[in-house]
Amino acid sequence: MSGPILNNNIRRLRFDKHMTQEELALRTGVSRQTIMSIERGQTNPSVLLAYKISAALEVPITEVFAMEGNLAPV
């Protein structure tokens, strides 16, 4: 059984704002490679970085990130 997956809309939102990965990286204080890795779903951002990304894109965090799947029952 697989766990939840964090999906993101960073690429689409960046394109809507005519923003490059480099510009988003500069606005959030991380490398372009980090932004690229998050966009591709290869890595998940910290909570702080997720909020920085949503602030840089000027959209609510729930518009940038969405969880697919269920958490394991306790």
N, CA, C and O atoms as a Maestro MAE file, in Angstrom:
{
 s_m_m2io_version
 :::
 2.0.0
}

f_m_ct {
 s_m_title
 :::
 protein
 m_atom[296] {
  # First column is atom index #
  i_m_mmod_type
  r_m_x_coord
  r_m_y_coord
  r_m_z_coord
  i_m_residue_number
  s_m_chain_name
  s_m_pdb_residue_name
  s_m_pdb_atom_name
  i_m_atomic_number
  :::
  1 25 0.845 -1.177 0.000 1 A "MET " " N  " 7
  2 3 0.000 0.000 0.000 1 A "MET " " CA " 6
  3 2 0.892 1.242 0.000 1 A "MET " " C  " 6
  4 15 1.786 1.369 0.837 1 A "MET " " O  " 8
  5 25 0.649 2.152 -0.933 2 A "SER " " N  " 7
  6 3 1.471 3.351 -1.018 2 A "SER " " CA " 6
  7 2 0.862 4.476 -0.175 2 A "SER " " C  " 6
  8 15 -0.345 4.519 0.063 2 A "SER " " O  " 8
  9 25 1.722 5.366 0.259 3 A "GLY " " N  " 7
  10 3 1.285 6.488 1.082 3 A "GLY " " CA " 6
  11 2 0.833 7.658 0.236 3 A "GLY " " C  " 6
  12 15 0.744 7.561 -0.988 3 A "GLY " " O  " 8
  13 25 0.552 8.754 0.894 4 A "PRO " " N  " 7
  14 3 0.090 9.948 0.180 4 A "PRO " " CA " 6
  15 2 1.204 10.558 -0.670 4 A "PRO " " C  " 6
  16 15 2.390 10.405 -0.381 4 A "PRO " " O  " 8
  17 25 0.790 11.245 -1.712 5 A "ILE " " N  " 7
  18 3 1.710 11.917 -2.630 5 A "ILE " " CA " 6
  19 2 1.369 13.405 -2.616 5 A "ILE " " C  " 6
  20 15 0.197 13.779 -2.640 5 A "ILE " " O  " 8
  21 25 2.396 14.249 -2.578 6 A "LEU " " N  " 7
  22 3 2.190 15.689 -2.628 6 A "LEU " " CA " 6
  23 2 2.329 16.154 -4.067 6 A "LEU " " C  " 6
  24 15 3.426 16.135 -4.625 6 A "LEU " " O  " 8
  25 25 1.225 16.569 -4.669 7 A "ASN " " N  " 7
  26 3 1.233 17.112 -6.026 7 A "ASN " " CA " 6
  27 2 1.376 18.627 -5.961 7 A "ASN " " C  " 6
  28 15 1.002 19.256 -4.971 7 A "ASN " " O  " 8
  29 25 1.921 19.205 -7.031 8 A "ASN " " N  " 7
  30 3 2.043 20.661 -7.043 8 A "ASN " " CA " 6
  31 2 1.726 21.230 -8.417 8 A "ASN " " C  " 6
  32 15 1.797 20.536 -9.432 8 A "ASN " " O  " 8
  33 25 1.378 22.499 -8.423 9 A "ASN " " N  " 7
  34 3 1.056 23.247 -9.643 9 A "ASN " " CA " 6
  35 2 2.061 24.356 -9.892 9 A "ASN " " C  " 6
  36 15 1.740 25.352 -10.540 9 A "ASN " " O  " 8
  37 25 3.260 24.196 -9.392 10 A "ILE " " N  " 7
  38 3 4.260 25.269 -9.470 10 A "ILE " " CA " 6
  39 2 4.538 25.662 -10.919 10 A "ILE " " C  " 6
  40 15 4.536 26.847 -11.252 10 A "ILE " " O  " 8
  41 25 4.773 24.690 -11.765 11 A "ARG " " N  " 7
  42 3 5.128 24.991 -13.163 11 A "ARG " " CA " 6
  43 2 4.025 25.810 -13.841 11 A "ARG " " C  " 6
  44 15 4.306 26.838 -14.457 11 A "ARG " " O  " 8
  45 25 2.789 25.362 -13.730 12 A "ARG " " N  " 7
  46 3 1.669 26.081 -14.353 12 A "ARG " " CA " 6
  47 2 1.540 27.492 -13.791 12 A "ARG " " C  " 6
  48 15 1.354 28.450 -14.542 12 A "ARG " " O  " 8
  49 25 1.638 27.618 -12.466 13 A "LEU " " N  " 7
  50 3 1.508 28.933 -11.832 13 A "LEU " " CA " 6
  51 2 2.660 29.853 -12.227 13 A "LEU " " C  " 6
  52 15 2.461 31.053 -12.419 13 A "LEU " " O  " 8
  53 25 3.866 29.294 -12.348 14 A "ARG " " N  " 7
  54 3 5.012 30.094 -12.807 14 A "ARG " " CA " 6
  55 2 4.763 30.625 -14.215 14 A "ARG " " C  " 6
  56 15 4.983 31.804 -14.493 14 A "ARG " " O  " 8
  57 25 4.299 29.736 -15.104 15 A "PHE " " N  " 7
  58 3 4.020 30.151 -16.481 15 A "PHE " " CA " 6
  59 2 2.958 31.238 -16.506 15 A "PHE " " C  " 6
  60 15 3.068 32.198 -17.269 15 A "PHE " " O  " 8
  61 25 1.927 31.092 -15.672 16 A "ASP " " N  " 7
  62 3 0.867 32.110 -15.611 16 A "ASP " " CA " 6
  63 2 1.427 33.476 -15.215 16 A "ASP " " C  " 6
  64 15 0.924 34.510 -15.657 16 A "ASP " " O  " 8
  65 25 2.465 33.476 -14.385 17 A "LYS " " N  " 7
  66 3 3.085 34.721 -13.905 17 A "LYS " " CA " 6
  67 2 4.283 35.134 -14.762 17 A "LYS " " C  " 6
  68 15 4.946 36.127 -14.461 17 A "LYS " " O  " 8
  69 25 4.565 34.373 -15.834 18 A "HIS " " N  " 7
  70 3 5.724 34.632 -16.697 18 A "HIS " " CA " 6
  71 2 7.016 34.668 -15.870 18 A "HIS " " C  " 6
  72 15 7.849 35.560 -16.029 18 A "HIS " " O  " 8
  73 25 7.157 33.671 -14.983 19 A "MET " " N  " 7
  74 3 8.280 33.610 -14.059 19 A "MET " " CA " 6
  75 2 9.148 32.384 -14.394 19 A "MET " " C  " 6
  76 15 8.626 31.299 -14.648 19 A "MET " " O  " 8
  77 25 10.451 32.566 -14.391 20 A "THR " " N  " 7
  78 3 11.366 31.456 -14.629 20 A "THR " " CA " 6
  79 2 11.635 30.715 -13.317 20 A "THR " " C  " 6
  80 15 11.337 31.215 -12.232 20 A "THR " " O  " 8
  81 25 12.201 29.520 -13.438 21 A "GLN " " N  " 7
  82 3 12.609 28.787 -12.241 21 A "GLN " " CA " 6
  83 2 13.643 29.600 -11.461 21 A "GLN " " C  " 6
  84 15 13.619 29.632 -10.231 21 A "GLN " " O  " 8
  85 25 14.535 30.246 -12.179 22 A "GLU " " N  " 7
  86 3 15.576 31.057 -11.535 22 A "GLU " " CA " 6
  87 2 14.967 32.195 -10.722 22 A "GLU " " C  " 6
  88 15 15.392 32.450 -9.595 22 A "GLU " " O  " 8
  89 25 13.980 32.875 -11.286 23 A "GLU " " N  " 7
  90 3 13.341 33.976 -10.568 23 A "GLU " " CA " 6
  91 2 12.624 33.479 -9.314 23 A "GLU " " C  " 6
  92 15 12.716 34.103 -8.257 23 A "GLU " " O  " 8
  93 25 11.904 32.350 -9.432 24 A "LEU " " N  " 7
  94 3 11.233 31.786 -8.263 24 A "LEU " " CA " 6
  95 2 12.252 31.367 -7.216 24 A "LEU " " C  " 6
  96 15 12.029 31.549 -6.019 24 A "LEU " " O  " 8
  97 25 13.360 30.810 -7.659 25 A "ALA " " N  " 7
  98 3 14.424 30.413 -6.737 25 A "ALA " " CA " 6
  99 2 14.974 31.626 -5.986 25 A "ALA " " C  " 6
  100 15 15.163 31.571 -4.771 25 A "ALA " " O  " 8
  101 25 15.228 32.715 -6.703 26 A "LEU " " N  " 7
  102 3 15.738 33.934 -6.064 26 A "LEU " " CA " 6
  103 2 14.735 34.492 -5.052 26 A "LEU " " C  " 6
  104 15 15.124 34.942 -3.974 26 A "LEU " " O  " 8
  105 25 13.457 34.462 -5.395 27 A "ARG " " N  " 7
  106 3 12.419 34.992 -4.504 27 A "ARG " " CA " 6
  107 2 12.232 34.139 -3.249 27 A "ARG " " C  " 6
  108 15 11.780 34.636 -2.217 27 A "ARG " " O  " 8
  109 25 12.580 32.857 -3.341 28 A "THR " " N  " 7
  110 3 12.372 31.958 -2.199 28 A "THR " " CA " 6
  111 2 13.659 31.601 -1.459 28 A "THR " " C  " 6
  112 15 13.617 30.969 -0.404 28 A "THR " " O  " 8
  113 25 14.801 32.006 -2.012 29 A "GLY " " N  " 7
  114 3 16.072 31.770 -1.326 29 A "GLY " " CA " 6
  115 2 16.622 30.364 -1.468 29 A "GLY " " C  " 6
  116 15 17.365 29.896 -0.604 29 A "GLY " " O  " 8
  117 25 16.261 29.679 -2.563 30 A "VAL " " N  " 7
  118 3 16.799 28.340 -2.813 30 A "VAL " " CA " 6
  119 2 17.409 28.312 -4.209 30 A "VAL " " C  " 6
  120 15 17.341 29.303 -4.936 30 A "VAL " " O  " 8
  121 25 18.001 27.193 -4.585 31 A "SER " " N  " 7
  122 3 18.601 27.079 -5.912 31 A "SER " " CA " 6
  123 2 17.545 26.746 -6.959 31 A "SER " " C  " 6
  124 15 16.459 26.261 -6.640 31 A "SER " " O  " 8
  125 25 17.888 27.018 -8.211 32 A "ARG " " N  " 7
  126 3 17.008 26.657 -9.318 32 A "ARG " " CA " 6
  127 2 16.807 25.147 -9.362 32 A "ARG " " C  " 6
  128 15 15.724 24.669 -9.699 32 A "ARG " " O  " 8
  129 25 17.854 24.398 -9.019 33 A "GLN " " N  " 7
  130 3 17.768 22.942 -9.007 33 A "GLN " " CA " 6
  131 2 16.752 22.451 -7.972 33 A "GLN " " C  " 6
  132 15 16.073 21.448 -8.194 33 A "GLN " " O  " 8
  133 25 16.651 23.159 -6.843 34 A "THR " " N  " 7
  134 3 15.662 22.798 -5.825 34 A "THR " " CA " 6
  135 2 14.252 23.009 -6.362 34 A "THR " " C  " 6
  136 15 13.385 22.151 -6.195 34 A "THR " " O  " 8
  137 25 14.023 24.151 -7.008 35 A "ILE " " N  " 7
  138 3 12.704 24.423 -7.602 35 A "ILE " " CA " 6
  139 2 12.382 23.369 -8.646 35 A "ILE " " C  " 6
  140 15 11.266 22.852 -8.676 35 A "ILE " " O  " 8
  141 25 13.340 23.042 -9.500 36 A "MET " " N  " 7
  142 3 13.142 22.036 -10.538 36 A "MET " " CA " 6
  143 2 12.792 20.677 -9.921 36 A "MET " " C  " 6
  144 15 11.893 19.991 -10.407 36 A "MET " " O  " 8
  145 25 13.476 20.297 -8.883 37 A "SER " " N  " 7
  146 3 13.237 19.018 -8.216 37 A "SER " " CA " 6
  147 2 11.844 18.957 -7.585 37 A "SER " " C  " 6
  148 15 11.180 17.922 -7.639 37 A "SER " " O  " 8
  149 25 11.407 20.058 -6.992 38 A "ILE " " N  " 7
  150 3 10.068 20.115 -6.396 38 A "ILE " " CA " 6
  151 2 9.009 20.064 -7.494 38 A "ILE " " C  " 6
  152 15 8.030 19.328 -7.377 38 A "ILE " " O  " 8
  153 25 9.199 20.839 -8.556 39 A "GLU " " N  " 7
  154 3 8.248 20.839 -9.680 39 A "GLU " " CA " 6
  155 2 8.054 19.440 -10.243 39 A "GLU " " C  " 6
  156 15 6.934 19.045 -10.566 39 A "GLU " " O  " 8
  157 25 9.133 18.699 -10.359 40 A "ARG " " N  " 7
  158 3 9.082 17.349 -10.935 40 A "ARG " " CA " 6
  159 2 8.566 16.302 -9.954 40 A "ARG " " C  " 6
  160 15 8.347 15.150 -10.330 40 A "ARG " " O  " 8
  161 25 8.370 16.698 -8.701 41 A "GLY " " N  " 7
  162 3 7.891 15.752 -7.701 41 A "GLY " " CA " 6
  163 2 8.962 14.824 -7.178 41 A "GLY " " C  " 6
  164 15 8.655 13.799 -6.569 41 A "GLY " " O  " 8
  165 25 10.230 15.172 -7.411 42 A "GLN " " N  " 7
  166 3 11.346 14.348 -6.958 42 A "GLN " " CA " 6
  167 2 11.658 14.574 -5.487 42 A "GLN " " C  " 6
  168 15 12.244 13.718 -4.825 42 A "GLN " " O  " 8
  169 25 11.261 15.732 -4.988 43 A "THR " " N  " 7
  170 3 11.463 16.057 -3.579 43 A "THR " " CA " 6
  171 2 10.301 16.906 -3.099 43 A "THR " " C  " 6
  172 15 9.663 17.603 -3.888 43 A "THR " " O  " 8
  173 25 10.030 16.846 -1.810 44 A "ASN " " N  " 7
  174 3 8.978 17.667 -1.216 44 A "ASN " " CA " 6
  175 2 9.619 18.826 -0.459 44 A "ASN " " C  " 6
  176 15 10.651 18.651 0.188 44 A "ASN " " O  " 8
  177 25 9.016 20.001 -0.537 45 A "PRO " " N  " 7
  178 3 9.575 21.158 0.175 45 A "PRO " " CA " 6
  179 2 9.258 21.086 1.660 45 A "PRO " " C  " 6
  180 15 8.325 20.402 2.082 45 A "PRO " " O  " 8
  181 25 10.051 21.802 2.440 46 A "SER " " N  " 7
  182 3 9.708 21.970 3.852 46 A "SER " " CA " 6
  183 2 8.436 22.815 3.922 46 A "SER " " C  " 6
  184 15 8.045 23.438 2.934 46 A "SER " " O  " 8
  185 25 7.810 22.834 5.060 47 A "VAL " " N  " 7
  186 3 6.604 23.653 5.233 47 A "VAL " " CA " 6
  187 2 6.937 25.119 4.981 47 A "VAL " " C  " 6
  188 15 6.179 25.818 4.309 47 A "VAL " " O  " 8
  189 25 8.060 25.590 5.513 48 A "LEU " " N  " 7
  190 3 8.461 26.980 5.321 48 A "LEU " " CA " 6
  191 2 8.667 27.295 3.842 48 A "LEU " " C  " 6
  192 15 8.210 28.331 3.360 48 A "LEU " " O  " 8
  193 25 9.354 26.405 3.116 49 A "LEU " " N  " 7
  194 3 9.590 26.644 1.694 49 A "LEU " " CA " 6
  195 2 8.283 26.591 0.912 49 A "LEU " " C  " 6
  196 15 8.108 27.363 -0.031 49 A "LEU " " O  " 8
  197 25 7.376 25.716 1.271 50 A "ALA " " N  " 7
  198 3 6.070 25.658 0.597 50 A "ALA " " CA " 6
  199 2 5.343 26.990 0.738 50 A "ALA " " C  " 6
  200 15 4.747 27.480 -0.221 50 A "ALA " " O  " 8
  201 25 5.391 27.578 1.938 51 A "TYR " " N  " 7
  202 3 4.752 28.887 2.146 51 A "TYR " " CA " 6
  203 2 5.477 29.988 1.374 51 A "TYR " " C  " 6
  204 15 4.836 30.899 0.849 51 A "TYR " " O  " 8
  205 25 6.813 29.913 1.302 52 A "LYS " " N  " 7
  206 3 7.563 30.901 0.531 52 A "LYS " " CA " 6
  207 2 7.213 30.821 -0.953 52 A "LYS " " C  " 6
  208 15 7.078 31.846 -1.621 52 A "LYS " " O  " 8
  209 25 7.067 29.612 -1.458 53 A "ILE " " N  " 7
  210 3 6.712 29.427 -2.863 53 A "ILE " " CA " 6
  211 2 5.327 30.006 -3.138 53 A "ILE " " C  " 6
  212 15 5.130 30.714 -4.126 53 A "ILE " " O  " 8
  213 25 4.371 29.704 -2.265 54 A "SER " " N  " 7
  214 3 3.015 30.228 -2.480 54 A "SER " " CA " 6
  215 2 2.991 31.751 -2.384 54 A "SER " " C  " 6
  216 15 2.257 32.406 -3.125 54 A "SER " " O  " 8
  217 25 3.780 32.317 -1.484 55 A "ALA " " N  " 7
  218 3 3.847 33.771 -1.357 55 A "ALA " " CA " 6
  219 2 4.485 34.388 -2.605 55 A "ALA " " C  " 6
  220 15 4.013 35.412 -3.099 55 A "ALA " " O  " 8
  221 25 5.547 33.775 -3.112 56 A "ALA " " N  " 7
  222 3 6.215 34.288 -4.311 56 A "ALA " " CA " 6
  223 2 5.295 34.217 -5.529 56 A "ALA " " C  " 6
  224 15 5.353 35.073 -6.413 56 A "ALA " " O  " 8
  225 25 4.449 33.189 -5.566 57 A "LEU " " N  " 7
  226 3 3.513 33.041 -6.683 57 A "LEU " " CA " 6
  227 2 2.207 33.808 -6.447 57 A "LEU " " C  " 6
  228 15 1.343 33.873 -7.322 57 A "LEU " " O  " 8
  229 25 2.082 34.381 -5.256 58 A "GLU " " N  " 7
  230 3 0.928 35.201 -4.869 58 A "GLU " " CA " 6
  231 2 -0.400 34.442 -4.967 58 A "GLU " " C  " 6
  232 15 -1.402 34.970 -5.449 58 A "GLU " " O  " 8
  233 25 -0.378 33.195 -4.497 59 A "VAL " " N  " 7
  234 3 -1.590 32.365 -4.457 59 A "VAL " " CA " 6
  235 2 -1.625 31.613 -3.131 59 A "VAL " " C  " 6
  236 15 -0.585 31.429 -2.498 59 A "VAL " " O  " 8
  237 25 -2.809 31.177 -2.705 60 A "PRO " " N  " 7
  238 3 -2.891 30.385 -1.470 60 A "PRO " " CA " 6
  239 2 -2.109 29.074 -1.608 60 A "PRO " " C  " 6
  240 15 -2.012 28.506 -2.696 60 A "PRO " " O  " 8
  241 25 -1.570 28.619 -0.514 61 A "ILE " " N  " 7
  242 3 -0.765 27.387 -0.534 61 A "ILE " " CA " 6
  243 2 -1.565 26.200 -1.059 61 A "ILE " " C  " 6
  244 15 -1.003 25.298 -1.682 61 A "ILE " " O  " 8
  245 25 -2.867 26.197 -0.812 62 A "THR " " N  " 7
  246 3 -3.709 25.093 -1.290 62 A "THR " " CA " 6
  247 2 -3.878 25.110 -2.806 62 A "THR " " C  " 6
  248 15 -4.296 24.109 -3.388 62 A "THR " " O  " 8
  249 25 -3.562 26.223 -3.449 63 A "GLU " " N  " 7
  250 3 -3.587 26.281 -4.907 63 A "GLU " " CA " 6
  251 2 -2.279 25.760 -5.495 63 A "GLU " " C  " 6
  252 15 -2.235 25.339 -6.651 63 A "GLU " " O  " 8
  253 25 -1.218 25.789 -4.697 64 A "VAL " " N  " 7
  254 3 0.088 25.322 -5.154 64 A "VAL " " CA " 6
  255 2 0.252 23.827 -4.894 64 A "VAL " " C  " 6
  256 15 0.719 23.092 -5.764 64 A "VAL " " O  " 8
  257 25 -0.128 23.376 -3.704 65 A "PHE " " N  " 7
  258 3 0.097 21.993 -3.294 65 A "PHE " " CA " 6
  259 2 -1.204 21.299 -2.926 65 A "PHE " " C  " 6
  260 15 -2.105 21.906 -2.346 65 A "PHE " " O  " 8
  261 25 -1.291 20.014 -3.270 66 A "ALA " " N  " 7
  262 3 -2.456 19.201 -2.894 66 A "ALA " " CA " 6
  263 2 -1.972 17.783 -2.620 66 A "ALA " " C  " 6
  264 15 -1.122 17.260 -3.340 66 A "ALA " " O  " 8
  265 25 -2.511 17.171 -1.588 67 A "MET " " N  " 7
  266 3 -2.146 15.808 -1.246 67 A "MET " " CA " 6
  267 2 -3.100 14.827 -1.917 67 A "MET " " C  " 6
  268 15 -4.318 15.004 -1.889 67 A "MET " " O  " 8
  269 25 -2.531 13.800 -2.514 68 A "GLU " " N  " 7
  270 3 -3.326 12.748 -3.137 68 A "GLU " " CA " 6
  271 2 -3.082 11.461 -2.356 68 A "GLU " " C  " 6
  272 15 -1.935 11.107 -2.082 68 A "GLU " " O  " 8
  273 25 -4.135 10.777 -2.006 69 A "GLY " " N  " 7
  274 3 -4.012 9.549 -1.237 69 A "GLY " " CA " 6
  275 2 -4.377 9.789 0.212 69 A "GLY " " C  " 6
  276 15 -4.739 10.900 0.599 69 A "GLY " " O  " 8
  277 25 -4.281 8.752 0.998 70 A "ASN " " N  " 7
  278 3 -4.670 8.820 2.407 70 A "ASN " " CA " 6
  279 2 -3.496 8.583 3.328 70 A "ASN " " C  " 6
  280 15 -2.547 7.879 2.983 70 A "ASN " " O  " 8
  281 25 -3.570 9.172 4.490 71 A "LEU " " N  " 7
  282 3 -2.578 8.914 5.527 71 A "LEU " " CA " 6
  283 2 -2.854 7.552 6.143 71 A "LEU " " C  " 6
  284 15 -3.982 7.060 6.097 71 A "LEU " " O  " 8
  285 25 -1.842 6.954 6.709 72 A "ALA " " N  " 7
  286 3 -1.999 5.659 7.376 72 A "ALA " " CA " 6
  287 2 -2.825 5.826 8.644 72 A "ALA " " C  " 6
  288 15 -2.614 6.785 9.386 72 A "ALA " " O  " 8
  289 25 -3.766 4.914 8.913 73 A "PRO " " N  " 7
  290 3 -4.554 5.008 10.138 73 A "PRO " " CA " 6
  291 2 -3.669 4.797 11.350 73 A "PRO " " C  " 6
  292 15 -2.673 4.076 11.289 73 A "PRO " " O  " 8
  293 25 -4.038 5.427 12.445 74 A "VAL " " N  " 7
  294 3 -3.251 5.335 13.686 74 A "VAL " " CA " 6
  295 2 -3.841 4.281 14.582 74 A "VAL " " C  " 6
  296 15 -3.330 4.044 15.677 74 A "VAL " " O  " 8
  :::
 }
 m_bond[295] {
  # First column is bond index #
  i_m_from
  i_m_to
  i_m_order
  :::
  1 1 2 1
  2 2 3 1
  3 3 4 2
  4 3 5 1
  5 5 6 1
  6 6 7 1
  7 7 8 2
  8 7 9 1
  9 9 10 1
  10 10 11 1
  11 11 12 2
  12 11 13 1
  13 13 14 1
  14 14 15 1
  15 15 16 2
  16 15 17 1
  17 17 18 1
  18 18 19 1
  19 19 20 2
  20 19 21 1
  21 21 22 1
  22 22 23 1
  23 23 24 2
  24 23 25 1
  25 25 26 1
  26 26 27 1
  27 27 28 2
  28 27 29 1
  29 29 30 1
  30 30 31 1
  31 31 32 2
  32 31 33 1
  33 33 34 1
  34 34 35 1
  35 35 36 2
  36 35 37 1
  37 37 38 1
  38 38 39 1
  39 39 40 2
  40 39 41 1
  41 41 42 1
  42 42 43 1
  43 43 44 2
  44 43 45 1
  45 45 46 1
  46 46 47 1
  47 47 48 2
  48 47 49 1
  49 49 50 1
  50 50 51 1
  51 51 52 2
  52 51 53 1
  53 53 54 1
  54 54 55 1
  55 55 56 2
  56 55 57 1
  57 57 58 1
  58 58 59 1
  59 59 60 2
  60 59 61 1
  61 61 62 1
  62 62 63 1
  63 63 64 2
  64 63 65 1
  65 65 66 1
  66 66 67 1
  67 67 68 2
  68 67 69 1
  69 69 70 1
  70 70 71 1
  71 71 72 2
  72 71 73 1
  73 73 74 1
  74 74 75 1
  75 75 76 2
  76 75 77 1
  77 77 78 1
  78 78 79 1
  79 79 80 2
  80 79 81 1
  81 81 82 1
  82 82 83 1
  83 83 84 2
  84 83 85 1
  85 85 86 1
  86 86 87 1
  87 87 88 2
  88 87 89 1
  89 89 90 1
  90 90 91 1
  91 91 92 2
  92 91 93 1
  93 93 94 1
  94 94 95 1
  95 95 96 2
  96 95 97 1
  97 97 98 1
  98 98 99 1
  99 99 100 2
  100 99 101 1
  101 101 102 1
  102 102 103 1
  103 103 104 2
  104 103 105 1
  105 105 106 1
  106 106 107 1
  107 107 108 2
  108 107 109 1
  109 109 110 1
  110 110 111 1
  111 111 112 2
  112 111 113 1
  113 113 114 1
  114 114 115 1
  115 115 116 2
  116 115 117 1
  117 117 118 1
  118 118 119 1
  119 119 120 2
  120 119 121 1
  121 121 122 1
  122 122 123 1
  123 123 124 2
  124 123 125 1
  125 125 126 1
  126 126 127 1
  127 127 128 2
  128 127 129 1
  129 129 130 1
  130 130 131 1
  131 131 132 2
  132 131 133 1
  133 133 134 1
  134 134 135 1
  135 135 136 2
  136 135 137 1
  137 137 138 1
  138 138 139 1
  139 139 140 2
  140 139 141 1
  141 141 142 1
  142 142 143 1
  143 143 144 2
  144 143 145 1
  145 145 146 1
  146 146 147 1
  147 147 148 2
  148 147 149 1
  149 149 150 1
  150 150 151 1
  151 151 152 2
  152 151 153 1
  153 153 154 1
  154 154 155 1
  155 155 156 2
  156 155 157 1
  157 157 158 1
  158 158 159 1
  159 159 160 2
  160 159 161 1
  161 161 162 1
  162 162 163 1
  163 163 164 2
  164 163 165 1
  165 165 166 1
  166 166 167 1
  167 167 168 2
  168 167 169 1
  169 169 170 1
  170 170 171 1
  171 171 172 2
  172 171 173 1
  173 173 174 1
  174 174 175 1
  175 175 176 2
  176 175 177 1
  177 177 178 1
  178 178 179 1
  179 179 180 2
  180 179 181 1
  181 181 182 1
  182 182 183 1
  183 183 184 2
  184 183 185 1
  185 185 186 1
  186 186 187 1
  187 187 188 2
  188 187 189 1
  189 189 190 1
  190 190 191 1
  191 191 192 2
  192 191 193 1
  193 193 194 1
  194 194 195 1
  195 195 196 2
  196 195 197 1
  197 197 198 1
  198 198 199 1
  199 199 200 2
  200 199 201 1
  201 201 202 1
  202 202 203 1
  203 203 204 2
  204 203 205 1
  205 205 206 1
  206 206 207 1
  207 207 208 2
  208 207 209 1
  209 209 210 1
  210 210 211 1
  211 211 212 2
  212 211 213 1
  213 213 214 1
  214 214 215 1
  215 215 216 2
  216 215 217 1
  217 217 218 1
  218 218 219 1
  219 219 220 2
  220 219 221 1
  221 221 222 1
  222 222 223 1
  223 223 224 2
  224 223 225 1
  225 225 226 1
  226 226 227 1
  227 227 228 2
  228 227 229 1
  229 229 230 1
  230 230 231 1
  231 231 232 2
  232 231 233 1
  233 233 234 1
  234 234 235 1
  235 235 236 2
  236 235 237 1
  237 237 238 1
  238 238 239 1
  239 239 240 2
  240 239 241 1
  241 241 242 1
  242 242 243 1
  243 243 244 2
  244 243 245 1
  245 245 246 1
  246 246 247 1
  247 247 248 2
  248 247 249 1
  249 249 250 1
  250 250 251 1
  251 251 252 2
  252 251 253 1
  253 253 254 1
  254 254 255 1
  255 255 256 2
  256 255 257 1
  257 257 258 1
  258 258 259 1
  259 259 260 2
  260 259 261 1
  261 261 262 1
  262 262 263 1
  263 263 264 2
  264 263 265 1
  265 265 266 1
  266 266 267 1
  267 267 268 2
  268 267 269 1
  269 269 270 1
  270 270 271 1
  271 271 272 2
  272 271 273 1
  273 273 274 1
  274 274 275 1
  275 275 276 2
  276 275 277 1
  277 277 278 1
  278 278 279 1
  279 279 280 2
  280 279 281 1
  281 281 282 1
  282 282 283 1
  283 283 284 2
  284 283 285 1
  285 285 286 1
  286 286 287 1
  287 287 288 2
  288 287 289 1
  289 289 290 1
  290 290 291 1
  291 291 292 2
  292 291 293 1
  293 293 294 1
  294 294 295 1
  295 295 296 2
  :::
 }
}
